[in-house]
Amino acid sequence: MRNIPFNKPYLTGKELLYIDEAARNGKLSGDGVFSKRCQSFLEERYGFQKCLLTTSCTDALEMVALLLDIKEGDEVIIPSFTFVSTANAFVLRGAKIIFADSGSDGDPNIDPTLVEALITPKTKAIVVVHYAGVACEMDTIMAIAEKYGVYVIEDAAMSIDSYYKGKPLGSIGHMATFSFHETKNIQCGEGGCLVINDRKFIDRAEIIRDKGTNRASFFSGKVDKYNWVDLGSSFLPSEINAAFLWAQLESLDLIQQRRVEIWDKYAAAFKEFEEKRFFQIPKIPSYATNNAHMFYILNENKTKRDQLIAALSARNIMGIFHYLPLHQSPFYQSKHDGRDLARAVNYSETVIRLPFFFCLTNEEQELICETVVSTVTSDCIS
Ligand SMILES: Cc1ncc(COP(=O)(O)O)c(C=O)c1O
């Protein structure tokens, strides 16, 4: 029987060519021709003040925590329904995480109306996550941040080429982080970038990314030797990763076009069943665009979700759950302040993500849709 994985990384065909070119350039460590090309492309296309490639989105988040001088006792507001790295980066610097709940009515993003009540004199930053690449309601978040003088960080891991009221995601907060992990629309295996929209962070970010040294200033001739000048780590990706990434960025429009086709086909197949209330499909608010990062279904309850995962699996189709609520995690449970975050728990228990990749064939997608529909409409699903 055929196997339909959840993800299959797409290759444009130019990746090895560019890696070969990087090798011939004689510079394979970071910040070479391909790194600069990727960074300039992202800065120009999305109006980012500065973009620095990193080894992952996780590392970009860790750079943010260093740049904000997060220390013991600082508080950072983060949605509970997110990936562990969103919180871990700040916990590593000693922060207390104040988890916020998700929205109601099928919106897994942070509920902006709950954020103001979580601000205290110790709050340093609000980190929002644009779930599935669909924008959070940023005007409210930015207004709260301004009122209390706290930073906004966009964890835009899934959000390449997505917009909020015409503004590219990643260009709104003080800083933003993207992932180029192989499961993302644009990928290089493992990779990411830090976007800086507040220029005061740029010089220090270059130092932190390069082991706490001012090597970038040395190479650009600003200083005659480089030294250890700050905290830092090895967050700079090699030219091999950047060359691979450049092949992907060059094909961004083509990749996005195909992904939108796949997304629209799922939505069309399931519309009728959503109207009959068998499940919910993603809502794209009027202020947001859809970058077709992911297609998910919200089931009525966990039992139905697990039955659907099993039914797909019986046909060798990989449908998978997503984030487990971080406030209930074994690591953070005892540190959480005890507030009930019922919506985060509910999204975690009811979400299923369907196979989604560039080369998914029409036939495969039809089999997935048919399996979902026949399972949710059958009597045996309780
Ligand atoms: C919201 C979010 N933030 C951060 C990450 C970490 O990304 P990376 O694997 O590039 O470190 C992920 C991973 O998917 C994520 O979903």
Ligand as a Chemical Component Dictionary entry (heavy atoms), coordinates in Angstrom:
data_LIG
# 
_chem_comp.id                   LIG 
_chem_comp.type                 NON-POLYMER 
_chem_comp.pdbx_formal_charge   0 
_chem_comp.three_letter_code    LIG 
# 
loop_
_chem_comp_atom.comp_id 
_chem_comp_atom.atom_id 
_chem_comp_atom.alt_atom_id 
_chem_comp_atom.type_symbol 
_chem_comp_atom.charge 
_chem_comp_atom.model_Cartn_x 
_chem_comp_atom.model_Cartn_y 
_chem_comp_atom.model_Cartn_z 
_chem_comp_atom.pdbx_ordinal 
LIG C1 C1 C 0 6.438  28.308 16.836 1  
LIG C2 C2 C 0 7.785  27.678 16.668 2  
LIG N1 N1 N 0 8.873  28.308 17.130 3  
LIG C3 C3 C 0 10.106 27.816 16.987 4  
LIG C4 C4 C 0 10.314 26.601 16.359 5  
LIG C5 C5 C 0 11.703 26.067 16.244 6  
LIG O1 O1 O 0 12.187 26.100 14.934 7  
LIG P1 P1 P 0 13.607 25.442 14.575 8  
LIG O2 O2 O 0 13.355 23.984 14.362 9  
LIG O3 O3 O 0 14.033 26.132 13.317 10 
LIG O4 O4 O 0 14.515 25.706 15.705 11 
LIG C6 C6 C 0 9.220  25.896 15.859 12 
LIG C7 C7 C 0 9.418  24.617 15.181 13 
LIG O5 O5 O 0 8.639  24.184 14.381 14 
LIG C8 C8 C 0 7.927  26.434 16.022 15 
LIG O6 O6 O 0 6.829  25.788 15.598 16 
# 
loop_
_chem_comp_bond.comp_id 
_chem_comp_bond.atom_id_1 
_chem_comp_bond.atom_id_2 
_chem_comp_bond.value_order 
_chem_comp_bond.pdbx_ordinal 
LIG C1 C2 SING 1  
LIG C2 N1 SING 2  
LIG C2 C8 DOUB 3  
LIG N1 C3 DOUB 4  
LIG C3 C4 SING 5  
LIG C4 C5 SING 6  
LIG C4 C6 DOUB 7  
LIG C5 O1 SING 8  
LIG O1 P1 SING 9  
LIG P1 O2 DOUB 10 
LIG P1 O3 SING 11 
LIG P1 O4 SING 12 
LIG C6 C7 SING 13 
LIG C6 C8 SING 14 
LIG C7 O5 DOUB 15 
LIG C8 O6 SING 16 
# 
